[in-house]
Amino acid sequence: MTLPKPIKFKVEKYIGGLTQFRKIGNPIKLSANESALGPSPKAIQAIEKNKDKIFKYPESDSNSLRKVLSEKFNIDSNRIICGSGSDQIFDFTCHLFLEPGDEVIVSEFGFIMHRIYASLYKAKVILAREKNFKASTGAILEKVTDKTKIVFIANPNNPTGTYLSKDEMLDLRKKLRSNILLVVDDAYFEFLNTEDFKSGLDLFKDSVNVLITRTFSKIYGLAGLRLGWGYSSKEIIDAMYQIKPPFNVNRSALAAGIEAAKDNEWTKRAIEHNTLWSKKIFSVLKELNIQTNEPTANFFLMNFGKTKINSDEAFEKLTAEKLILRKMNQYKISNALRLTIGNKEINEHFIKCVGGILK
């Protein structure tokens, strides 16, 4: 019998952080950069309140959420598009701008979904080398050709935890050709508060050739609902609406997202928790001679090159303590693990365990 044959794509598959490992009972997942405190109680209440309406389709264009975001960030609601996670915004972007043979530039250790979506639309992905795990604007600019269509930058970057300053970002946009789209992934911007940093939205909200993406998966604690959004020129956003499927954001995600975005006190609490524990954990890692990034987000990239055990051994020993971290094999970062900052009890448990396996 002859069966339909799907097209075979030579595209790397994203490998998410492990939830379970070797049937460890009650594992502590620190592999996916999920929220330490969870979502706002008001977001949970909104889901509960809307549960009897899930048999009805949601708003087609997320109008109520876009209104809240417009007011919160003082931006034009007509230039916002919401998606099933910021991943869907990356998909829309590559679908709109890329043809086979076009080139997309990403940093060497940039968020891997950027290159996956570019490859899906048969673009050539160009890696710009990093220095000390930090994106280099010079290296990016050197890779630009007449075929370059998009440059992706996550700032701060996952998984390295490094960032480009506001001056570096502005200089990059200035030196790129005007017809190259700069995509700035703002997924972790809330966690970073330094004088030399500004979010992509703050820097480029008035730009016509920059797309900024944001997510509800991190600081807002709604990873399980898959909710994100993008902001760009009206011309680009209007084009995205031409290819956006109807009802792409579900009713529960919209209801929770609205309340999460409005609950500034809960967001402040989440930021304060992360700031406190990122400093404590950074100090411990430094004392243990584990090389890592300065605190910039809700995770650390830990290198075990100067410790008595390697990253594989550390992974096994920490797993024995029910702590599941993220291996960096897919990113081709050797001898490293990524750690997500957890709640107070989890962080204390990690500090005790990592000290025990290295001292």
Summary of the structure (lengths in Angstrom):
residues: 359
radius of gyration: 20.6
end to end distance: 63.3
largest distance: 65.9
contacts: 1185
relative contact order: 0.17
helix: 40%
strand: 16%
